[in-house]
Amino acid sequence: QEGASRLQQPNKHGHSTHRPLSAMAEYATYWDIPGMKAGVITGDVAWNLLKFAKAKGFAIPAFNCVTSSSCNSVLEAGAKIGRPVMIQFSEGGSAFFCGKALPNGKKEASILGACAGAHYVRNIAPAYGIPVLVHSDHCAKKLLPWFDGMIEADTEFFKVHGEPLFSSHMLDLSEEPHEENVAICAEYFKKMAPMNLILEMEIGITGGVEDGVDNSGVAKDKLYSTPEDTEMVWNALSPISEKFTIAAAFGNVHGVYKPGNVVLQPDLLDSFQKHLGAKLGCEKPFFFVFHGGSGSEKSDIDKAVSYGVVKMNVDTDTQWAYWEGLLNFYQKNEDYLQGQIGNPKGADKPNKSYYDPRKWVREAEVCMMKRVMESCTDLQNTN
């Protein structure tokens, strides 16, 4: 509610009144942004943070979380370095969050899990002392009932608190024809704009496999967007609200691969900015999102951020980090993890202090937390 009272009303064009990008560059720190607070931020405050990132030349990493434990790892990392972070829930991750036993034929478990995750982060994030954006990840056409359920939850939350439950949502209709993709995005964006929600959309396809969507066999040319693609998105969405980001394809692939197997062309993002910027008479009009960030070369990340990337998704690398923490714990304490009783100190010695979940889950959290901090450093999201 504190944040809601500071939300500015949309103008007659459907845009919120806002500070221009140049004004954002004058702020010394993100805490100078009007309305900034610890905890989940939405609306103008969230959008102005992305503007600040763009003006200052950094991006905010977004981490897929599937449990409260992984959420805690992200928040702890953000708190340690005093920087904003994003927590996002995929459709499958959302269903996992509330328990795999629940039926999900109509995406009811995914809706419940995403909303439970958002409420969880809302409840504990203020204690970590940093701003957090809560986001829903890839929603393909077949998953739209999940999206509808989250928008319904946003609407109900908005009625009470004056702000939506989530900070932003992603529609990924990149498998559909471009015209249909953009038209459906515009239709949903009209529902989102009155609540000051940020929309992330994808044009062009991210390769690889992510959360059950397999694009590993996609033709290479589909992995690269064009200036005309991104201009089409701008023309359809900008009259509705300024609060949208584009996951333009520049060779991105989900998952992690050997160096050289993924051919990223971040210079394409620069060409998209210049193409539209020349027509609008402004510099870097687009807010881009970098998908398939795991395993990317640091030089490609730096280039992408310089061309207007304000968010980068990280999932595969943090999945490995979480597992690695557990693996290291097991390897270090293997002799104490073969039974409830009996270890090198004696056949009657108990092992409870080793197999207590708080011990090994914590090791997973610490390892993931370090990887989250590494992503923040890679994206210049540091003090």
TORKOL-4160 file (C-alpha; in steps of 0.2 Angstrom, whole numbers, padded with zeros to 4 digits, m for minus):
383
<pt num="1" X="0000" Y="0000" Z="0000"/>
<pt num="2" X="0015" Y="0012" Z="0004"/>
<pt num="3" X="0020" Y="0009" Z="m0014"/>
<pt num="4" X="0003" Y="0010" Z="m0021"/>
<pt num="5" X="0000" Y="0028" Z="m0014"/>
<pt num="6" X="0015" Y="0034" Z="m0025"/>
<pt num="7" X="0008" Y="0026" Z="m0041"/>
<pt num="8" X="0005" Y="0040" Z="m0054"/>
<pt num="9" X="m0011" Y="0040" Z="m0064"/>
<pt num="10" X="m0010" Y="0036" Z="m0083"/>
<pt num="11" X="m0012" Y="0051" Z="m0094"/>
<pt num="12" X="m0025" Y="0052" Z="m0108"/>
<pt num="13" X="m0013" Y="0041" Z="m0120"/>
<pt num="14" X="m0013" Y="0027" Z="m0107"/>
<pt num="15" X="0005" Y="0031" Z="m0102"/>
<pt num="16" X="0010" Y="0035" Z="m0084"/>
<pt num="17" X="0018" Y="0052" Z="m0081"/>
<pt num="18" X="0036" Y="0048" Z="m0080"/>
<pt num="19" X="0054" Y="0055" Z="m0079"/>
<pt num="20" X="0064" Y="0054" Z="m0095"/>
<pt num="21" X="0079" Y="0043" Z="m0097"/>
<pt num="22" X="0091" Y="0057" Z="m0096"/>
<pt num="23" X="0083" Y="0062" Z="m0079"/>
<pt num="24" X="0086" Y="0044" Z="m0072"/>
<pt num="25" X="0105" Y="0046" Z="m0076"/>
<pt num="26" X="0106" Y="0060" Z="m0064"/>
<pt num="27" X="0101" Y="0049" Z="m0049"/>
<pt num="28" X="0117" Y="0043" Z="m0039"/>
<pt num="29" X="0108" Y="0027" Z="m0034"/>
<pt num="30" X="0092" Y="0018" Z="m0037"/>
<pt num="31" X="0087" Y="0023" Z="m0019"/>
<pt num="32" X="0085" Y="0040" Z="m0026"/>
<pt num="33" X="0070" Y="0035" Z="m0038"/>
<pt num="34" X="0054" Y="0042" Z="m0031"/>
<pt num="35" X="0044" Y="0028" Z="m0022"/>
<pt num="36" X="0058" Y="0016" Z="m0021"/>
<pt num="37" X="0057" Y="0004" Z="m0006"/>
<pt num="38" X="0063" Y="m0013" Z="0001"/>
<pt num="39" X="0051" Y="m0027" Z="m0005"/>
<pt num="40" X="0041" Y="m0030" Z="m0020"/>
<pt num="41" X="0040" Y="m0015" Z="m0032"/>
<pt num="42" X="0027" Y="m0012" Z="m0046"/>
<pt num="43" X="0021" Y="0001" Z="m0058"/>
<pt num="44" X="0031" Y="0017" Z="m0060"/>
<pt num="45" X="0043" Y="0013" Z="m0047"/>
<pt num="46" X="0048" Y="m0004" Z="m0056"/>
<pt num="47" X="0048" Y="0004" Z="m0073"/>
<pt num="48" X="0059" Y="0018" Z="m0067"/>
<pt num="49" X="0071" Y="0006" Z="m0060"/>
<pt num="50" X="0073" Y="m0002" Z="m0077"/>
<pt num="51" X="0075" Y="0015" Z="m0085"/>
<pt num="52" X="0088" Y="0019" Z="m0072"/>
<pt num="53" X="0097" Y="0003" Z="m0076"/>
<pt num="54" X="0097" Y="0007" Z="m0095"/>
<pt num="55" X="0103" Y="0025" Z="m0091"/>
<pt num="56" X="0117" Y="0018" Z="m0080"/>
<pt num="57" X="0122" Y="0004" Z="m0091"/>
<pt num="58" X="0118" Y="m0011" Z="m0080"/>
<pt num="59" X="0104" Y="m0025" Z="m0081"/>
<pt num="60" X="0095" Y="m0034" Z="m0068"/>
<pt num="61" X="0096" Y="m0053" Z="m0068"/>
<pt num="62" X="0080" Y="m0063" Z="m0066"/>
<pt num="63" X="0081" Y="m0080" Z="m0058"/>
<pt num="64" X="0069" Y="m0094" Z="m0060"/>
<pt num="65" X="0064" Y="m0101" Z="m0043"/>
<pt num="66" X="0054" Y="m0117" Z="m0039"/>
<pt num="67" X="0054" Y="m0117" Z="m0020"/>
<pt num="68" X="0055" Y="m0105" Z="m0005"/>
<pt num="69" X="0073" Y="m0110" Z="m0003"/>
<pt num="70" X="0078" Y="m0105" Z="m0020"/>
<pt num="71" X="0069" Y="m0088" Z="m0018"/>
<pt num="72" X="0079" Y="m0086" Z="m0001"/>
<pt num="73" X="0095" Y="m0089" Z="m0011"/>
<pt num="74" X="0091" Y="m0075" Z="m0023"/>
<pt num="75" X="0086" Y="m0063" Z="m0009"/>
<pt num="76" X="0101" Y="m0067" Z="0001"/>
<pt num="77" X="0112" Y="m0063" Z="m0013"/>
<pt num="78" X="0104" Y="m0046" Z="m0017"/>
<pt num="79" X="0105" Y="m0042" Z="0001"/>
<pt num="80" X="0123" Y="m0046" Z="0002"/>
<pt num="81" X="0128" Y="m0034" Z="m0012"/>
<pt num="82" X="0114" Y="m0022" Z="m0009"/>
<pt num="83" X="0106" Y="m0023" Z="m0026"/>
<pt num="84" X="0089" Y="m0026" Z="m0034"/>
<pt num="85" X="0085" Y="m0043" Z="m0041"/>
<pt num="86" X="0071" Y="m0051" Z="m0050"/>
<pt num="87" X="0062" Y="m0068" Z="m0045"/>
<pt num="88" X="0052" Y="m0076" Z="m0058"/>
<pt num="89" X="0041" Y="m0092" Z="m0059"/>
<pt num="90" X="0039" Y="m0103" Z="m0075"/>
<pt num="91" X="0023" Y="m0112" Z="m0077"/>
<pt num="92" X="0031" Y="m0129" Z="m0072"/>
<pt num="93" X="0040" Y="m0121" Z="m0058"/>
<pt num="94" X="0024" Y="m0113" Z="m0052"/>
<pt num="95" X="0016" Y="m0130" Z="m0051"/>
<pt num="96" X="0031" Y="m0137" Z="m0042"/>
<pt num="97" X="0030" Y="m0123" Z="m0029"/>
<pt num="98" X="0013" Y="m0128" Z="m0023"/>
<pt num="99" X="0016" Y="m0147" Z="m0024"/>
<pt num="100" X="0017" Y="m0159" Z="m0038"/>
<pt num="101" X="0002" Y="m0169" Z="m0031"/>
<pt num="102" X="m0010" Y="m0156" Z="m0036"/>
<pt num="103" X="m0020" Y="m0158" Z="m0052"/>
<pt num="104" X="m0015" Y="m0146" Z="m0066"/>
<pt num="105" X="m0026" Y="m0150" Z="m0081"/>
<pt num="106" X="m0033" Y="m0133" Z="m0081"/>
<pt num="107" X="m0017" Y="m0125" Z="m0075"/>
<pt num="108" X="m0025" Y="m0123" Z="m0058"/>
<pt num="109" X="m0009" Y="m0129" Z="m0049"/>
<pt num="110" X="0002" Y="m0117" Z="m0059"/>
<pt num="111" X="m0009" Y="m0102" Z="m0055"/>
<pt num="112" X="m0009" Y="m0107" Z="m0037"/>
<pt num="113" X="0009" Y="m0109" Z="m0036"/>
<pt num="114" X="0014" Y="m0093" Z="m0045"/>
<pt num="115" X="0002" Y="m0083" Z="m0034"/>
<pt num="116" X="0009" Y="m0092" Z="m0018"/>
<pt num="117" X="0027" Y="m0088" Z="m0024"/>
<pt num="118" X="0022" Y="m0070" Z="m0027"/>
<pt num="119" X="0014" Y="m0069" Z="m0010"/>
<pt num="120" X="0029" Y="m0077" Z="m0001"/>
<pt num="121" X="0041" Y="m0065" Z="m0009"/>
<pt num="122" X="0030" Y="m0050" Z="m0005"/>
<pt num="123" X="0030" Y="m0056" Z="0013"/>
<pt num="124" X="0048" Y="m0059" Z="0016"/>
<pt num="125" X="0057" Y="m0047" Z="0003"/>
<pt num="126" X="0056" Y="m0031" Z="0014"/>
<pt num="127" X="0066" Y="m0040" Z="0028"/>
<pt num="128" X="0081" Y="m0042" Z="0015"/>
<pt num="129" X="0081" Y="m0023" Z="0013"/>
<pt num="130" X="0082" Y="m0023" Z="m0007"/>
<pt num="131" X="0069" Y="m0019" Z="m0021"/>
<pt num="132" X="0063" Y="m0035" Z="m0029"/>
<pt num="133" X="0053" Y="m0038" Z="m0045"/>
<pt num="134" X="0041" Y="m0053" Z="m0046"/>
<pt num="135" X="0039" Y="m0059" Z="m0063"/>
<pt num="136" X="0031" Y="m0074" Z="m0072"/>
<pt num="137" X="0041" Y="m0082" Z="m0086"/>
<pt num="138" X="0038" Y="m0089" Z="m0103"/>
<pt num="139" X="0019" Y="m0091" Z="m0106"/>
<pt num="140" X="0016" Y="m0100" Z="m0123"/>
<pt num="141" X="m0001" Y="m0100" Z="m0132"/>
<pt num="142" X="m0006" Y="m0117" Z="m0124"/>
<pt num="143" X="m0002" Y="m0110" Z="m0107"/>
<pt num="144" X="m0014" Y="m0095" Z="m0108"/>
<pt num="145" X="m0026" Y="m0101" Z="m0095"/>
<pt num="146" X="m0011" Y="m0100" Z="m0082"/>
<pt num="147" X="m0009" Y="m0082" Z="m0088"/>
<pt num="148" X="m0027" Y="m0078" Z="m0086"/>
<pt num="149" X="m0027" Y="m0084" Z="m0068"/>
<pt num="150" X="m0012" Y="m0073" Z="m0064"/>
<pt num="151" X="m0020" Y="m0058" Z="m0071"/>
<pt num="152" X="m0036" Y="m0062" Z="m0061"/>
<pt num="153" X="m0026" Y="m0063" Z="m0046"/>
<pt num="154" X="m0018" Y="m0046" Z="m0050"/>
<pt num="155" X="m0035" Y="m0038" Z="m0053"/>
<pt num="156" X="m0041" Y="m0044" Z="m0036"/>
<pt num="157" X="m0025" Y="m0038" Z="m0027"/>
<pt num="158" X="m0026" Y="m0021" Z="m0036"/>
<pt num="159" X="m0044" Y="m0018" Z="m0030"/>
<pt num="160" X="m0037" Y="m0020" Z="m0012"/>
<pt num="161" X="m0020" Y="m0013" Z="m0013"/>
<pt num="162" X="m0020" Y="m0001" Z="m0028"/>
<pt num="163" X="m0006" Y="m0011" Z="m0036"/>
<pt num="164" X="m0005" Y="m0029" Z="m0044"/>
<pt num="165" X="0001" Y="m0044" Z="m0036"/>
<pt num="166" X="0015" Y="m0047" Z="m0048"/>
<pt num="167" X="0027" Y="m0033" Z="m0055"/>
<pt num="168" X="0027" Y="m0040" Z="m0073"/>
<pt num="169" X="0022" Y="m0055" Z="m0084"/>
<pt num="170" X="0029" Y="m0063" Z="m0100"/>
<pt num="171" X="0019" Y="m0069" Z="m0115"/>
<pt num="172" X="0030" Y="m0080" Z="m0126"/>
<pt num="173" X="0020" Y="m0082" Z="m0142"/>
<pt num="174" X="0036" Y="m0083" Z="m0153"/>
<pt num="175" X="0030" Y="m0100" Z="m0160"/>
<pt num="176" X="0015" Y="m0091" Z="m0168"/>
<pt num="177" X="0015" Y="m0081" Z="m0183"/>
<pt num="178" X="0022" Y="m0063" Z="m0179"/>
<pt num="179" X="0005" Y="m0054" Z="m0183"/>
<pt num="180" X="m0004" Y="m0066" Z="m0171"/>
<pt num="181" X="0009" Y="m0065" Z="m0158"/>
<pt num="182" X="0009" Y="m0046" Z="m0157"/>
<pt num="183" X="m0010" Y="m0045" Z="m0158"/>
<pt num="184" X="m0013" Y="m0057" Z="m0143"/>
<pt num="185" X="0001" Y="m0047" Z="m0134"/>
<pt num="186" X="m0008" Y="m0031" Z="m0137"/>
<pt num="187" X="m0025" Y="m0038" Z="m0132"/>
<pt num="188" X="m0018" Y="m0044" Z="m0115"/>
<pt num="189" X="m0008" Y="m0028" Z="m0113"/>
<pt num="190" X="m0024" Y="m0018" Z="m0113"/>
<pt num="191" X="m0030" Y="m0028" Z="m0098"/>
<pt num="192" X="m0013" Y="m0025" Z="m0089"/>
<pt num="193" X="m0010" Y="m0007" Z="m0092"/>
<pt num="194" X="m0023" Y="0000" Z="m0080"/>
<pt num="195" X="m0014" Y="m0009" Z="m0066"/>
<pt num="196" X="0003" Y="m0002" Z="m0072"/>
<pt num="197" X="0009" Y="m0020" Z="m0075"/>
<pt num="198" X="0025" Y="m0022" Z="m0086"/>
<pt num="199" X="0023" Y="m0034" Z="m0101"/>
<pt num="200" X="0038" Y="m0044" Z="m0108"/>
<pt num="201" X="0035" Y="m0052" Z="m0125"/>
<pt num="202" X="0046" Y="m0062" Z="m0136"/>
<pt num="203" X="0048" Y="m0060" Z="m0155"/>
<pt num="204" X="0059" Y="m0073" Z="m0164"/>
<pt num="205" X="0063" Y="m0089" Z="m0156"/>
<pt num="206" X="0075" Y="m0094" Z="m0142"/>
<pt num="207" X="0082" Y="m0111" Z="m0146"/>
<pt num="208" X="0086" Y="m0125" Z="m0134"/>
<pt num="209" X="0074" Y="m0133" Z="m0121"/>
<pt num="210" X="0066" Y="m0123" Z="m0107"/>
<pt num="211" X="0053" Y="m0129" Z="m0095"/>
<pt num="212" X="0046" Y="m0142" Z="m0106"/>
<pt num="213" X="0046" Y="m0131" Z="m0122"/>
<pt num="214" X="0058" Y="m0139" Z="m0135"/>
<pt num="215" X="0065" Y="m0127" Z="m0148"/>
<pt num="216" X="0081" Y="m0137" Z="m0151"/>
<pt num="217" X="0076" Y="m0141" Z="m0169"/>
<pt num="218" X="0071" Y="m0123" Z="m0174"/>
<pt num="219" X="0079" Y="m0117" Z="m0191"/>
<pt num="220" X="0094" Y="m0106" Z="m0187"/>
<pt num="221" X="0086" Y="m0090" Z="m0196"/>
<pt num="222" X="0072" Y="m0091" Z="m0184"/>
<pt num="223" X="0084" Y="m0088" Z="m0170"/>
<pt num="224" X="0087" Y="m0070" Z="m0176"/>
<pt num="225" X="0074" Y="m0056" Z="m0175"/>
<pt num="226" X="0073" Y="m0042" Z="m0188"/>
<pt num="227" X="0072" Y="m0023" Z="m0186"/>
<pt num="228" X="0054" Y="m0024" Z="m0194"/>
<pt num="229" X="0049" Y="m0037" Z="m0181"/>
<pt num="230" X="0054" Y="m0026" Z="m0166"/>
<pt num="231" X="0046" Y="m0010" Z="m0175"/>
<pt num="232" X="0030" Y="m0020" Z="m0177"/>
<pt num="233" X="0030" Y="m0023" Z="m0158"/>
<pt num="234" X="0033" Y="m0005" Z="m0154"/>
<pt num="235" X="0019" Y="0001" Z="m0166"/>
<pt num="236" X="0006" Y="m0011" Z="m0158"/>
<pt num="237" X="0011" Y="m0009" Z="m0139"/>
<pt num="238" X="0018" Y="0009" Z="m0137"/>
<pt num="239" X="0000" Y="0017" Z="m0139"/>
<pt num="240" X="m0006" Y="0006" Z="m0125"/>
<pt num="241" X="0008" Y="0009" Z="m0112"/>
<pt num="242" X="0027" Y="0012" Z="m0112"/>
<pt num="243" X="0029" Y="m0002" Z="m0099"/>
<pt num="244" X="0034" Y="m0016" Z="m0111"/>
<pt num="245" X="0051" Y="m0025" Z="m0114"/>
<pt num="246" X="0055" Y="m0036" Z="m0129"/>
<pt num="247" X="0065" Y="m0052" Z="m0129"/>
<pt num="248" X="0072" Y="m0050" Z="m0146"/>
<pt num="249" X="0081" Y="m0066" Z="m0153"/>
<pt num="250" X="0099" Y="m0063" Z="m0157"/>
<pt num="251" X="0104" Y="m0081" Z="m0157"/>
<pt num="252" X="0100" Y="m0085" Z="m0139"/>
<pt num="253" X="0098" Y="m0103" Z="m0134"/>
<pt num="254" X="0091" Y="m0110" Z="m0118"/>
<pt num="255" X="0102" Y="m0122" Z="m0108"/>
<pt num="256" X="0121" Y="m0122" Z="m0107"/>
<pt num="257" X="0132" Y="m0128" Z="m0122"/>
<pt num="258" X="0151" Y="m0129" Z="m0126"/>
<pt num="259" X="0159" Y="m0112" Z="m0130"/>
<pt num="260" X="0157" Y="m0109" Z="m0149"/>
<pt num="261" X="0141" Y="m0119" Z="m0151"/>
<pt num="262" X="0130" Y="m0104" Z="m0148"/>
<pt num="263" X="0132" Y="m0089" Z="m0160"/>
<pt num="264" X="0126" Y="m0074" Z="m0152"/>
<pt num="265" X="0124" Y="m0058" Z="m0162"/>
<pt num="266" X="0121" Y="m0044" Z="m0149"/>
<pt num="267" X="0125" Y="m0031" Z="m0163"/>
<pt num="268" X="0108" Y="m0035" Z="m0169"/>
<pt num="269" X="0100" Y="m0026" Z="m0154"/>
<pt num="270" X="0110" Y="m0011" Z="m0158"/>
<pt num="271" X="0103" Y="m0011" Z="m0176"/>
<pt num="272" X="0085" Y="m0013" Z="m0169"/>
<pt num="273" X="0088" Y="0002" Z="m0158"/>
<pt num="274" X="0095" Y="0013" Z="m0172"/>
<pt num="275" X="0082" Y="0008" Z="m0185"/>
<pt num="276" X="0068" Y="0014" Z="m0174"/>
<pt num="277" X="0077" Y="0027" Z="m0165"/>
<pt num="278" X="0080" Y="0036" Z="m0182"/>
<pt num="279" X="0062" Y="0036" Z="m0185"/>
<pt num="280" X="0057" Y="0042" Z="m0168"/>
<pt num="281" X="0071" Y="0055" Z="m0166"/>
<pt num="282" X="0078" Y="0047" Z="m0150"/>
<pt num="283" X="0092" Y="0035" Z="m0144"/>
<pt num="284" X="0089" Y="0017" Z="m0139"/>
<pt num="285" X="0069" Y="0017" Z="m0138"/>
<pt num="286" X="0068" Y="m0002" Z="m0134"/>
<pt num="287" X="0070" Y="m0010" Z="m0117"/>
<pt num="288" X="0077" Y="m0028" Z="m0121"/>
<pt num="289" X="0078" Y="m0044" Z="m0112"/>
<pt num="290" X="0092" Y="m0057" Z="m0114"/>
<pt num="291" X="0085" Y="m0075" Z="m0114"/>
<pt num="292" X="0096" Y="m0090" Z="m0113"/>
<pt num="293" X="0109" Y="m0081" Z="m0103"/>
<pt num="294" X="0117" Y="m0096" Z="m0095"/>
<pt num="295" X="0135" Y="m0100" Z="m0101"/>
<pt num="296" X="0136" Y="m0084" Z="m0112"/>
<pt num="297" X="0152" Y="m0075" Z="m0115"/>
<pt num="298" X="0155" Y="m0060" Z="m0104"/>
<pt num="299" X="0159" Y="m0049" Z="m0119"/>
<pt num="300" X="0142" Y="m0054" Z="m0127"/>
<pt num="301" X="0133" Y="m0049" Z="m0111"/>
<pt num="302" X="0143" Y="m0032" Z="m0110"/>
<pt num="303" X="0138" Y="m0028" Z="m0128"/>
<pt num="304" X="0120" Y="m0033" Z="m0125"/>
<pt num="305" X="0118" Y="m0022" Z="m0110"/>
<pt num="306" X="0126" Y="m0008" Z="m0119"/>
<pt num="307" X="0112" Y="m0010" Z="m0132"/>
<pt num="308" X="0098" Y="m0008" Z="m0120"/>
<pt num="309" X="0096" Y="m0025" Z="m0111"/>
<pt num="310" X="0089" Y="m0021" Z="m0094"/>
<pt num="311" X="0085" Y="m0039" Z="m0089"/>
<pt num="312" X="0094" Y="m0056" Z="m0091"/>
<pt num="313" X="0086" Y="m0073" Z="m0087"/>
<pt num="314" X="0097" Y="m0085" Z="m0077"/>
<pt num="315" X="0090" Y="m0103" Z="m0074"/>
<pt num="316" X="0102" Y="m0117" Z="m0080"/>
<pt num="317" X="0117" Y="m0110" Z="m0071"/>
<pt num="318" X="0108" Y="m0108" Z="m0054"/>
<pt num="319" X="0100" Y="m0125" Z="m0056"/>
<pt num="320" X="0118" Y="m0132" Z="m0057"/>
<pt num="321" X="0124" Y="m0121" Z="m0043"/>
<pt num="322" X="0110" Y="m0127" Z="m0031"/>
<pt num="323" X="0114" Y="m0145" Z="m0035"/>
<pt num="324" X="0133" Y="m0143" Z="m0034"/>
<pt num="325" X="0131" Y="m0136" Z="m0016"/>
<pt num="326" X="0122" Y="m0152" Z="m0011"/>
<pt num="327" X="0134" Y="m0163" Z="m0021"/>
<pt num="328" X="0149" Y="m0155" Z="m0012"/>
<pt num="329" X="0141" Y="m0158" Z="0005"/>
<pt num="330" X="0138" Y="m0176" Z="0001"/>
<pt num="331" X="0156" Y="m0179" Z="m0005"/>
<pt num="332" X="0163" Y="m0171" Z="0010"/>
<pt num="333" X="0152" Y="m0180" Z="0023"/>
<pt num="334" X="0148" Y="m0196" Z="0013"/>
<pt num="335" X="0153" Y="m0208" Z="0028"/>
<pt num="336" X="0141" Y="m0199" Z="0039"/>
<pt num="337" X="0126" Y="m0201" Z="0026"/>
<pt num="338" X="0125" Y="m0220" Z="0024"/>
<pt num="339" X="0113" Y="m0223" Z="0038"/>
<pt num="340" X="0104" Y="m0215" Z="0053"/>
<pt num="341" X="0117" Y="m0222" Z="0065"/>
<pt num="342" X="0135" Y="m0227" Z="0062"/>
<pt num="343" X="0150" Y="m0217" Z="0056"/>
<pt num="344" X="0169" Y="m0217" Z="0057"/>
<pt num="345" X="0168" Y="m0211" Z="0075"/>
<pt num="346" X="0158" Y="m0226" Z="0080"/>
<pt num="347" X="0145" Y="m0239" Z="0075"/>
<pt num="348" X="0133" Y="m0232" Z="0088"/>
<pt num="349" X="0136" Y="m0214" Z="0083"/>
<pt num="350" X="0120" Y="m0204" Z="0076"/>
<pt num="351" X="0121" Y="m0195" Z="0060"/>
<pt num="352" X="0106" Y="m0183" Z="0063"/>
<pt num="353" X="0116" Y="m0168" Z="0062"/>
<pt num="354" X="0122" Y="m0172" Z="0044"/>
<pt num="355" X="0105" Y="m0178" Z="0036"/>
<pt num="356" X="0095" Y="m0164" Z="0044"/>
<pt num="357" X="0088" Y="m0155" Z="0029"/>
<pt num="358" X="0093" Y="m0138" Z="0036"/>
<pt num="359" X="0111" Y="m0144" Z="0034"/>
<pt num="360" X="0111" Y="m0150" Z="0016"/>
<pt num="361" X="0098" Y="m0138" Z="0009"/>
<pt num="362" X="0108" Y="m0123" Z="0017"/>
<pt num="363" X="0123" Y="m0129" Z="0007"/>
<pt num="364" X="0113" Y="m0129" Z="m0009"/>
<pt num="365" X="0107" Y="m0111" Z="m0005"/>
<pt num="366" X="0124" Y="m0104" Z="m0001"/>
<pt num="367" X="0131" Y="m0111" Z="m0018"/>
<pt num="368" X="0116" Y="m0104" Z="m0028"/>
<pt num="369" X="0118" Y="m0088" Z="m0019"/>
<pt num="370" X="0136" Y="m0086" Z="m0024"/>
<pt num="371" X="0131" Y="m0089" Z="m0042"/>
<pt num="372" X="0117" Y="m0076" Z="m0041"/>
<pt num="373" X="0130" Y="m0063" Z="m0035"/>
<pt num="374" X="0141" Y="m0068" Z="m0050"/>
<pt num="375" X="0127" Y="m0065" Z="m0062"/>
<pt num="376" X="0124" Y="m0047" Z="m0054"/>
<pt num="377" X="0143" Y="m0044" Z="m0056"/>
<pt num="378" X="0142" Y="m0050" Z="m0075"/>
<pt num="379" X="0128" Y="m0037" Z="m0078"/>
<pt num="380" X="0136" Y="m0023" Z="m0069"/>
<pt num="381" X="0122" Y="m0024" Z="m0056"/>
<pt num="382" X="0134" Y="m0019" Z="m0042"/>
<pt num="383" X="0137" Y="m0004" Z="m0031"/>
